[in-house]
């Protein structure tokens, strides 16, 4: 063992008996001192001849160590001057704001700010969840003979027994034909994502409703598609405007929510669905029907899905358990022609390998036991009560000149405040009073309605709905009175 201190090089220990070559031992020791800071950047190392004499080594051994240090950019040799410590490259942190920079229009609405009464999220009330039934269902699944198989990796298309259950239900309804298949997804959002991955290329035209659920809009914007927003009225997407848009820019894909559209709550009548189907066929476009709210009808007659009306079977149907059962389980599905379903399953495999079979098995057991049907009935009854409360409250409490949709189901109501009120500017004031909502800008594709806002009522008790709308009515009416007195809108309050 050799221990020598030479200049700034300290604790040089070499072991001639080691299997590690001496040049490599010397390299390792000098490297460690450089990386630890013992040898500072810019310090001069002893010449190879001098160090070799001091260590009792052949000069070529020291030269080999120095060459390796220079190769690793730890030292720098200068002819006539010697070798100097460079040290490790400075660690420069990434400027994440620049790395993640993107257009504001491509960003999803963030989480709704906390408020005592929140109309900001389209979701069922957890107070209605039948937790005892759910616990029993979980226990039954885990006690079953299939438990180990359920907890294993499965098909990217989903848990086979659930897929068969969903396919049989779709066939009974008339929404699936012999050439269709089912792919289970992590909610409708993943179904939409898989469609854009398989079907949409940068520059393709995708037609969507306007206003529309921001997750759908942002998803297709990120794909590089040309997004064409078609106005939505009381009867859903404007068919005349759709026809003009299709003539101007033939679409690759058309995505609609015919039942209780998010955010407006509008439902397309039968004649509009048939017209939409005809236009999609003429344009040879893929038509995707997002039927996430179809199971939440509280009044009126059911209208057949577009998938049922399509005798070609080409329409793609997306559904989910999220609105009628438990959103946290994230189980949705796609009914599509077999060639497309196979491609969707392939794309899903590269995305998340396979779906959560335990959640799927639990929902299947929940359905087969009759508990889902019983819970669904309670959800519909509660939804009807909440819808009545929000319509009544809007009628009584919103300022004169306000307009609002009158859906027969779903979870959302669209409000248009009288001019010149701006729902986005008034949000901060409403939040300070303990009530939140989402202003229309979050849902705009190409037409921003400053006075538009969405009230999502399904997650609140009727008493909370009435109180919350009363607070909003006061906020909006106070601003309208102020505008009338001053003749102009006030400065926008802070968004909190």
N, C-alpha and C positions, 0 to 999 in steps of 0.2 A: 504494500500500500504506500503510495507517495502522496504527501501533503505539502504543498508549497503555496506561499502567498507572494504574488508578483504584482507590484503596483496596485491597480484597482481590481485585479483579479484575486479573489480571496477564496480560500477553502477549495483549492484544486486538489481533488482526491482521485487518483488513478489506481486501478488494481490490475497489475500485469497478469494475475491468475484468472481473471474473469473471462468468460466466453465472449463478452462484448468487446469488439476491437477497440484499441486504445484511442484511435482517432474519433470513434463514435462516443466513447466516454468523455473525451475532452469537449466535443461538440455539445453533448447533453449538458455538461456542467456550465459551459459559457452561456448556452441558450437560457438555462434556468436563471442565471444571474441577470441576463438582459430582461427577461420577461418579468422578473420580480422587481426590477428597478434598481437592483444593487449596482449594476452597470448602467449608467444613465445615457440617454441619447446624446451622441456627439463625442463621447469619450473615446480616446485612442487606445487600441489594444497593443500589446507588445509585438514587435516584429517576430515573424515565425522563427528566425534563427535564434533570437534571444530566448524565446519561450522554450524552444526545443532544448537549448543548453540547460536552462534552469530545471526542466522536467526530466532531463536525461532521455529524451526521445529523439528519434530520427526526425529531421526537419520535414520530410515528406508527410509524416504522421500529423504534425501541426498544420501543415499546408492543407491536407485533406479536410481537417476539421474546419479551417477557415473557409475553404471553398463551399462546404456544406452550409455554413452560416450565411455566406453571401447568396447562395442559391435560395435560401429561405428568407432572404431580404432582411436578415437580422443585423448584418454588418455591410459596410460599403468600402471596397478597397480603392485607394487612389495612388497612382504610380508616383513614386518618389516621396510620398507623404505617409503611407501606411494604411492601416485598416481602422475604421471608426464605427462605433455602434450606431446602427439605425434604429433598433428597437422594433417592436411590433407596430404594424400600421395603426395610426390613431383610430379609435372606435368612434365613428360618426353615426349618431342615432338617426334613424329615418325620420323625415318630416312627414308624419302620418297625415297631417291635414292636406298636404300636397299629393301624397300617394292616393288618398281616398277622395280627392277632389272630384266633384261631379255636379251636374246641373241640379239646381234646387228642385226642378220639376220631376227628377227621377227619384226623389226621396219619398219614402212612405211617411204618412203621418205618424208622429211619435206616440208614445203611450199617453193616454188622456190624463191631464193633470188631476190630482186628487181633488175631489169635491164631495160634499155631503150627499148630493144627489147628482148622479152622472147619467146623462143621456148620450154619452160619447161612444159606448161600445155595444155592438150588435151581438148580444149573447143571451142565453136563457138565464133565469134566476137560479142560483145554486140552492136557494131555499126550497126549491121544488124537487131537488134531487132525492130519489128514494134510496137513501144510503143503506138502510137495512136490507132492502131487496138486492142492492148492489153487492153488499158484503156476502150475502148468501150465494149470489151468482158466482162470485170469485171463488168461494170455497168449493162450490160444485165443480168448477173447471179444474181447480188444482187437485181435487180428489178423483178426477176422472182417469181412465186408463190412458188417455192421450196426453197427459200433463207433460211428460218428458219430451214427447214429440213437439208439443206446442212451444216449449222453451228452446228448441233447437232452431238452427237456421232453416228457413223455408223458401218457398218460391217467391221471386220478386213480384209476381202477379198477385200474391196474397194468400191467406190461409184458405186452402181448397174447400173445406166445408162451408165457410162463409161465402166464398165466391159462388158456389152452387146454390146456396140459399138466396143470394141476391139475384142470380140469373133466373131462378125459378119465379121469384117475385116479379121481375121485369117481364118475363114471358106471360105470366098470368094477367098482367096489366096491359099487355100489348106493346110494351116498350122495348122488347127484344125479340129478335128473329133467329132463325137457325144459324145464320152467318155471324151472329154477334158473340162477343165474349166479354167477361168482366175482369177488370184490373182494380185491385184494392189499393188505395192511396192514403197518404197522410193528409186527409181532408181534401176538400175541393181545390184548395190552393195548389197542392202538389199536382192534382190532375191537370190544372191549367198550365202549370210549369212544364209538365211532361209534353203537353200538346205543343207548346211553343218550342221545346227542344227538338221535337220530331218533325214539326211541320213548317216552322217559320224560319226564314233566313233574312239577314239584314236587307232592308229595302222592300220586303214584302209588305203589302197593305193588309192590316188587320182592322176590321170594323168592330167597334164597341159602342156601347151606349154612352150618352153624355147628358148628365153626370153619371159616374160609375164608381163602383167600389174601388178605392185607391190601390189595393193590393193587386187587382187585375190590371189596372192601367199601368202601374209601375213595372209589373212583370213583363209586359209586352214592349214597353219602352226600352227596357234593358236588353231586349233581344235584338234591338236595332231595327225593329219594324217601323213602317210608316203607320201611325195610329190615326184612324179616321173616326172621330166621335160623332154619333148621330143623335140628335135631340130626343129626349124622352118626354112624353106627355102623359096625360091621365090613362091612355090606352097603350102605354109602353113605347117602344121605339117608333119613331116617325117613319112610316113605310115609304111615303113619297120622297122624303129626304134620303132615305136609304137607297132607293132606286137611282136617284141622281148621283149619289156618291159611288155606287157600284159601276155606273156607266163611265164616270170620270176616272176611277182607279179600281179596276177589277181586283177584288180582294183574294188573298190566299185563304183567309180564315174570317169567319163572322162569329162573334161570341155574344150571346144574349142571355138575360135572366128573365124569362117570360112571366114567372110567378113572383109577385111581391118584390119587385126589383129593389136592389140596394144601390142608392139611398132613397129612391122616391116612393117605394111601395107599390108602384104601378104594376098592373097585370095586363098582358096582351090578350085581347079577345080572339075567338076562333078564327075570324076572317083575317086578322093581322098575322096570325101564325101561319095560315095557309099561304098568304101573300109572301111572307118571309121565306117560306120553304120554296116557293116557285122562283123567287129571285136568286136564292142560293144555287138552285139547280141550274138556272140559266147561266150564271157566272162560273159554274163548276168550282164553287168555293166550298170548303169544309165548314159545316155549320155545327157549332158547339153550343149545347143548351145547358146552362148552369142552373140546375133545379134545386138549389140548396134550401130554398124556403117553401118548396111545393107542399110539404107536409104540414104547413102551418096555416091552413085555411080556417077562418073562424065564421065566415058567413058566405052566402052565395053558392052557386053551382061550380063544381070542379070543371076546369077546361082541360081537354086532353093535352098531354105534352106534345111538343113538336116531333119528338122521336116516335110517338104513337101514330102521328099523322103521316109520317114519311114512309111511303110504301117501298122506297128503295132501300131503306135501312141504313142510309149513309149518315144520318144525323148522329152526333156524339152526345151522349147524355152524361152529365156529371151530377152526383148526389153525395150526401154526407149524413152521418149520424149526429153531427155537431149541434144542430139546432133542435133536434127532437130527443136527444139523449144527453150525452156527456161530452162537451167540447174538448175536455182535457185528454180524452182517449185518442183524438185525431184519427178517426177512421172515416174515410170517404171511398167512393168508387166511381169508375168510369165504365159505361156500357158503350162499346164501339164495335164496328166491323172487325172480324178476326185479324186481318192483316195489320190494321192500325193498332189493335190491342197488343199484338205481339211486339210491335216496335215500341209501344209505350212501356211494356214490361221490360224490354231490353234497356231502354233509357233509364228506367227506374233502378235497374240493377247497378248501373254505373253511378247513380246518384246516392243511393243509400243501401244497396245490396238486397235488402228485403224489408218487408213491413213488420210491424210489431204484432206477432202472432198471438201473444197473450191478450192484448186489447181486443183483437178480432175475435178470438175464441170466447171472451167474456161477453162481447156484444151479441155474438151468435146465440149463446146460451140464454142471454137476457131476452132475445127475441123469441126463441123457441119455447121458453117457459111461459110466455104470455105476459111477462112483466113489462116488456117494452111497449106493447099495445096499451096496457093499463096506464103506464107513465105518459105515453103519447096523448092519451085522452085527457089526462090532467093538465098537460102542457097546453093543449088546445083550449081547454076551458079557461085556464088562467090567462092565456094570451087574449082571448075574447074580452075578458074583463079588463085587462090592461089597455087594449085598443080602445074600448069604449071610454075609459077614463081619460086617455090622452086626447081623443077627438072632442070630448065634452069640455075638457080644460082649455084646449086651443080655441074652441068656439067662444068660450066665456072670457078668457084672460088675455089673448093676444090683441094688440092694438088694432084699431080699425084700419082696413086696407090690407091686412095680412091675409095670405092665402096658404092653404095647406092641403096635402093629398088626403084622400079618404080610402085607404086600402081596406081590403076584406080579410087580410091576414098578414103574415110575416112579422117583422120586428121593428120596422122603421117607418117614420113619417117624414115627409119633406115639407119644410116651411119656407115660404117666400115673404120676407118682411117688406113693408111698403117703402118706397124710395123716400129719402136717400139713405136709409139705414143700411149699415154694413155689418153683417153678422160676425165677420172676423174681428172688426174693431171693438165690437161690444162683448166679445167673449171674456176678456179680462175683467170687465165689470161684473159679468154674470158669475164668474168664478169667485170673486170677492164676496159675493152674496151666497156662495155655497152651491152653485149649480154649474154644470159643464155640459157642452154639446160639441159637435164638430161643424165648423162653418163650411160653406159650399166650396171654398177654394181647394179643399182636400179631395174633392170628387170631380173637379173640372178636367175635361180633356182638351177642348178648344174653346168652350164657352163658359166663362166664369160669371156666376150670378152673385154679386156682392151681398145681396139680401138673402141668399139661400143658406139653409142649415138643416142638418139631420137630427131628429130626435129618435133615439133608439130606446124603446119603452119596455121591451120584454123582460129586462132584468130588474125592474123596479116594481114595488108594490103600488097598487092604485092610489093609496094615500100619498106616497112619495111623488107619484106622477103629478097629481093635482097640485101639490105644494110646489114642486119644481117649476111647472108651467106658470103658476101664479107669480113666482119670483121673476121668471123670464119676462112675463107680460109687463111687470112693473118696470124692469130695466129698459125694455124696448119702448114702452109708453113714455117714460121719463125722457129718453133721448129724443123721441119724436116731438114732445112738447118743447124741449130745449131748442130743437131745430126750428120749430115754428116761431119761437120768440126771437131767435137770433138771425134766422134766415140762412144758416149754414151749419154743417156738421162740425162737431168739436174735434179737438186733436185726439188721435188714437191713443187709448190708454195702454199701459204696459201689458204685454202678453205674459201672464203668470200661470 
